[in-house]
């Protein structure tokens, strides 16, 4: 199994956008399914598609994003509590 570096994969995917998947694979001697997989990864992960081992695909979060994620989690918990309370009080009204 051959290993390709990140720059090579990025250039090959760009070429496949220009000339087509099948033609790019044939020109470079890369298996069609391999190039297709690279394109899918680029579509799913963008700039983090072709990372090396030990590197996470998700982008590092800045302080504001961390704060918003924490606030979002707290609001979700509060929402669940309110849903449970609504169910409890609605059950009481039916009687």
PyMOL commands that place a pseudoatom at each C-alpha (Angstrom):
pseudoatom trace, name=CA, resn=UNK, resi=1, chain=A, elem=C, hetatm=0, pos=[0.000, 0.000, 0.000]
pseudoatom trace, name=CA, resn=UNK, resi=2, chain=A, elem=C, hetatm=0, pos=[1.444, 3.330, -1.055]
pseudoatom trace, name=CA, resn=UNK, resi=3, chain=A, elem=C, hetatm=0, pos=[1.419, 6.364, 1.187]
pseudoatom trace, name=CA, resn=UNK, resi=4, chain=A, elem=C, hetatm=0, pos=[0.845, 9.811, -0.255]
pseudoatom trace, name=CA, resn=UNK, resi=5, chain=A, elem=C, hetatm=0, pos=[1.620, 13.094, 1.475]
pseudoatom trace, name=CA, resn=UNK, resi=6, chain=A, elem=C, hetatm=0, pos=[-0.930, 15.789, 2.126]
pseudoatom trace, name=CA, resn=UNK, resi=7, chain=A, elem=C, hetatm=0, pos=[0.217, 18.174, -0.611]
pseudoatom trace, name=CA, resn=UNK, resi=8, chain=A, elem=C, hetatm=0, pos=[0.036, 15.442, -3.238]
pseudoatom trace, name=CA, resn=UNK, resi=9, chain=A, elem=C, hetatm=0, pos=[-3.503, 14.492, -2.227]
pseudoatom trace, name=CA, resn=UNK, resi=10, chain=A, elem=C, hetatm=0, pos=[-4.638, 18.121, -2.316]
pseudoatom trace, name=CA, resn=UNK, resi=11, chain=A, elem=C, hetatm=0, pos=[-3.188, 18.663, -5.795]
pseudoatom trace, name=CA, resn=UNK, resi=12, chain=A, elem=C, hetatm=0, pos=[-4.658, 15.428, -7.125]
pseudoatom trace, name=CA, resn=UNK, resi=13, chain=A, elem=C, hetatm=0, pos=[-8.102, 16.313, -5.797]
pseudoatom trace, name=CA, resn=UNK, resi=14, chain=A, elem=C, hetatm=0, pos=[-7.857, 19.761, -7.423]
pseudoatom trace, name=CA, resn=UNK, resi=15, chain=A, elem=C, hetatm=0, pos=[-6.854, 18.112, -10.704]
pseudoatom trace, name=CA, resn=UNK, resi=16, chain=A, elem=C, hetatm=0, pos=[-9.797, 15.735, -10.469]
pseudoatom trace, name=CA, resn=UNK, resi=17, chain=A, elem=C, hetatm=0, pos=[-12.094, 18.744, -10.078]
pseudoatom trace, name=CA, resn=UNK, resi=18, chain=A, elem=C, hetatm=0, pos=[-10.745, 20.174, -13.332]
pseudoatom trace, name=CA, resn=UNK, resi=19, chain=A, elem=C, hetatm=0, pos=[-10.473, 17.102, -15.570]
pseudoatom trace, name=CA, resn=UNK, resi=20, chain=A, elem=C, hetatm=0, pos=[-12.791, 14.669, -13.845]
pseudoatom trace, name=CA, resn=UNK, resi=21, chain=A, elem=C, hetatm=0, pos=[-12.348, 11.846, -11.408]
pseudoatom trace, name=CA, resn=UNK, resi=22, chain=A, elem=C, hetatm=0, pos=[-11.884, 9.009, -13.865]
pseudoatom trace, name=CA, resn=UNK, resi=23, chain=A, elem=C, hetatm=0, pos=[-9.404, 10.850, -16.085]
pseudoatom trace, name=CA, resn=UNK, resi=24, chain=A, elem=C, hetatm=0, pos=[-7.303, 12.137, -13.172]
pseudoatom trace, name=CA, resn=UNK, resi=25, chain=A, elem=C, hetatm=0, pos=[-7.093, 8.656, -11.674]
pseudoatom trace, name=CA, resn=UNK, resi=26, chain=A, elem=C, hetatm=0, pos=[-6.022, 7.174, -15.014]
pseudoatom trace, name=CA, resn=UNK, resi=27, chain=A, elem=C, hetatm=0, pos=[-3.438, 9.920, -15.704]
pseudoatom trace, name=CA, resn=UNK, resi=28, chain=A, elem=C, hetatm=0, pos=[-1.761, 9.570, -12.320]
pseudoatom trace, name=CA, resn=UNK, resi=29, chain=A, elem=C, hetatm=0, pos=[-2.088, 5.815, -11.900]
pseudoatom trace, name=CA, resn=UNK, resi=30, chain=A, elem=C, hetatm=0, pos=[-4.155, 6.099, -8.753]
pseudoatom trace, name=CA, resn=UNK, resi=31, chain=A, elem=C, hetatm=0, pos=[-7.033, 3.749, -8.114]
pseudoatom trace, name=CA, resn=UNK, resi=32, chain=A, elem=C, hetatm=0, pos=[-10.397, 5.331, -8.907]
pseudoatom trace, name=CA, resn=UNK, resi=33, chain=A, elem=C, hetatm=0, pos=[-11.864, 4.430, -5.515]
pseudoatom trace, name=CA, resn=UNK, resi=34, chain=A, elem=C, hetatm=0, pos=[-8.858, 5.942, -3.707]
pseudoatom trace, name=CA, resn=UNK, resi=35, chain=A, elem=C, hetatm=0, pos=[-9.268, 9.272, -5.443]
pseudoatom trace, name=CA, resn=UNK, resi=36, chain=A, elem=C, hetatm=0, pos=[-13.004, 9.121, -4.871]
pseudoatom trace, name=CA, resn=UNK, resi=37, chain=A, elem=C, hetatm=0, pos=[-12.391, 8.593, -1.143]
pseudoatom trace, name=CA, resn=UNK, resi=38, chain=A, elem=C, hetatm=0, pos=[-10.021, 11.583, -1.034]
pseudoatom trace, name=CA, resn=UNK, resi=39, chain=A, elem=C, hetatm=0, pos=[-12.677, 13.758, -2.638]
pseudoatom trace, name=CA, resn=UNK, resi=40, chain=A, elem=C, hetatm=0, pos=[-15.266, 12.600, -0.092]
pseudoatom trace, name=CA, resn=UNK, resi=41, chain=A, elem=C, hetatm=0, pos=[-12.899, 13.393, 2.769]
pseudoatom trace, name=CA, resn=UNK, resi=42, chain=A, elem=C, hetatm=0, pos=[-12.228, 16.860, 1.380]
pseudoatom trace, name=CA, resn=UNK, resi=43, chain=A, elem=C, hetatm=0, pos=[-15.964, 17.484, 1.086]
pseudoatom trace, name=CA, resn=UNK, resi=44, chain=A, elem=C, hetatm=0, pos=[-16.605, 16.300, 4.643]
pseudoatom trace, name=CA, resn=UNK, resi=45, chain=A, elem=C, hetatm=0, pos=[-13.620, 17.857, 6.441]
pseudoatom trace, name=CA, resn=UNK, resi=46, chain=A, elem=C, hetatm=0, pos=[-12.412, 20.737, 4.250]
pseudoatom trace, name=CA, resn=UNK, resi=47, chain=A, elem=C, hetatm=0, pos=[-8.924, 21.902, 5.263]
pseudoatom trace, name=CA, resn=UNK, resi=48, chain=A, elem=C, hetatm=0, pos=[-8.666, 19.086, 7.823]
pseudoatom trace, name=CA, resn=UNK, resi=49, chain=A, elem=C, hetatm=0, pos=[-9.258, 16.284, 5.309]
pseudoatom trace, name=CA, resn=UNK, resi=50, chain=A, elem=C, hetatm=0, pos=[-5.674, 15.084, 4.972]
pseudoatom trace, name=CA, resn=UNK, resi=51, chain=A, elem=C, hetatm=0, pos=[-4.131, 15.178, 8.426]
pseudoatom trace, name=CA, resn=UNK, resi=52, chain=A, elem=C, hetatm=0, pos=[-1.249, 13.094, 9.649]
pseudoatom trace, name=CA, resn=UNK, resi=53, chain=A, elem=C, hetatm=0, pos=[-1.448, 10.478, 12.363]
pseudoatom trace, name=CA, resn=UNK, resi=54, chain=A, elem=C, hetatm=0, pos=[-2.141, 11.757, 15.819]
pseudoatom trace, name=CA, resn=UNK, resi=55, chain=A, elem=C, hetatm=0, pos=[-3.759, 14.965, 14.619]
pseudoatom trace, name=CA, resn=UNK, resi=56, chain=A, elem=C, hetatm=0, pos=[-7.455, 15.516, 15.184]
pseudoatom trace, name=CA, resn=UNK, resi=57, chain=A, elem=C, hetatm=0, pos=[-9.645, 16.488, 12.269]
pseudoatom trace, name=CA, resn=UNK, resi=58, chain=A, elem=C, hetatm=0, pos=[-11.670, 19.019, 14.193]
pseudoatom trace, name=CA, resn=UNK, resi=59, chain=A, elem=C, hetatm=0, pos=[-10.427, 22.572, 14.178]
pseudoatom trace, name=CA, resn=UNK, resi=60, chain=A, elem=C, hetatm=0, pos=[-8.960, 24.018, 17.342]
pseudoatom trace, name=CA, resn=UNK, resi=61, chain=A, elem=C, hetatm=0, pos=[-11.517, 26.117, 19.158]
pseudoatom trace, name=CA, resn=UNK, resi=62, chain=A, elem=C, hetatm=0, pos=[-10.904, 29.659, 20.226]
pseudoatom trace, name=CA, resn=UNK, resi=63, chain=A, elem=C, hetatm=0, pos=[-12.025, 31.005, 23.601]
pseudoatom trace, name=CA, resn=UNK, resi=64, chain=A, elem=C, hetatm=0, pos=[-15.316, 32.410, 22.315]
pseudoatom trace, name=CA, resn=UNK, resi=65, chain=A, elem=C, hetatm=0, pos=[-16.268, 29.108, 20.664]
pseudoatom trace, name=CA, resn=UNK, resi=66, chain=A, elem=C, hetatm=0, pos=[-15.488, 27.210, 23.882]
pseudoatom trace, name=CA, resn=UNK, resi=67, chain=A, elem=C, hetatm=0, pos=[-17.632, 29.634, 25.876]
pseudoatom trace, name=CA, resn=UNK, resi=68, chain=A, elem=C, hetatm=0, pos=[-20.517, 29.274, 23.414]
pseudoatom trace, name=CA, resn=UNK, resi=69, chain=A, elem=C, hetatm=0, pos=[-20.296, 25.483, 23.478]
pseudoatom trace, name=CA, resn=UNK, resi=70, chain=A, elem=C, hetatm=0, pos=[-20.366, 25.475, 27.285]
pseudoatom trace, name=CA, resn=UNK, resi=71, chain=A, elem=C, hetatm=0, pos=[-23.316, 27.875, 27.326]
pseudoatom trace, name=CA, resn=UNK, resi=72, chain=A, elem=C, hetatm=0, pos=[-25.118, 25.716, 24.757]
pseudoatom trace, name=CA, resn=UNK, resi=73, chain=A, elem=C, hetatm=0, pos=[-24.640, 22.604, 26.906]
pseudoatom trace, name=CA, resn=UNK, resi=74, chain=A, elem=C, hetatm=0, pos=[-25.991, 24.428, 29.967]
pseudoatom trace, name=CA, resn=UNK, resi=75, chain=A, elem=C, hetatm=0, pos=[-29.030, 25.632, 28.026]
pseudoatom trace, name=CA, resn=UNK, resi=76, chain=A, elem=C, hetatm=0, pos=[-29.723, 22.111, 26.773]
pseudoatom trace, name=CA, resn=UNK, resi=77, chain=A, elem=C, hetatm=0, pos=[-29.677, 20.817, 30.357]
pseudoatom trace, name=CA, resn=UNK, resi=78, chain=A, elem=C, hetatm=0, pos=[-32.015, 23.603, 31.480]
pseudoatom trace, name=CA, resn=UNK, resi=79, chain=A, elem=C, hetatm=0, pos=[-34.328, 22.823, 28.572]
pseudoatom trace, name=CA, resn=UNK, resi=80, chain=A, elem=C, hetatm=0, pos=[-34.491, 19.146, 29.576]
pseudoatom trace, name=CA, resn=UNK, resi=81, chain=A, elem=C, hetatm=0, pos=[-35.311, 20.122, 33.162]
pseudoatom trace, name=CA, resn=UNK, resi=82, chain=A, elem=C, hetatm=0, pos=[-38.110, 22.393, 31.951]
pseudoatom trace, name=CA, resn=UNK, resi=83, chain=A, elem=C, hetatm=0, pos=[-39.513, 19.635, 29.730]
pseudoatom trace, name=CA, resn=UNK, resi=84, chain=A, elem=C, hetatm=0, pos=[-39.566, 17.234, 32.683]
pseudoatom trace, name=CA, resn=UNK, resi=85, chain=A, elem=C, hetatm=0, pos=[-41.260, 19.849, 34.880]
pseudoatom trace, name=CA, resn=UNK, resi=86, chain=A, elem=C, hetatm=0, pos=[-43.853, 20.555, 32.204]
pseudoatom trace, name=CA, resn=UNK, resi=87, chain=A, elem=C, hetatm=0, pos=[-44.666, 16.854, 32.001]
pseudoatom trace, name=CA, resn=UNK, resi=88, chain=A, elem=C, hetatm=0, pos=[-44.957, 16.643, 35.774]
pseudoatom trace, name=CA, resn=UNK, resi=89, chain=A, elem=C, hetatm=0, pos=[-47.330, 19.596, 36.043]
pseudoatom trace, name=CA, resn=UNK, resi=90, chain=A, elem=C, hetatm=0, pos=[-49.351, 18.548, 32.997]
pseudoatom trace, name=CA, resn=UNK, resi=91, chain=A, elem=C, hetatm=0, pos=[-49.917, 15.162, 34.628]
pseudoatom trace, name=CA, resn=UNK, resi=92, chain=A, elem=C, hetatm=0, pos=[-51.183, 16.951, 37.742]
pseudoatom trace, name=CA, resn=UNK, resi=93, chain=A, elem=C, hetatm=0, pos=[-53.710, 19.019, 35.703]
pseudoatom trace, name=CA, resn=UNK, resi=94, chain=A, elem=C, hetatm=0, pos=[-55.308, 15.966, 34.087]
pseudoatom trace, name=CA, resn=UNK, resi=95, chain=A, elem=C, hetatm=0, pos=[-56.669, 14.767, 37.412]
for i in range(1, 95): cmd.bond("trace and resi %d" % i, "trace and resi %d" % (i + 1))
show_as sticks, trace
zoom trace
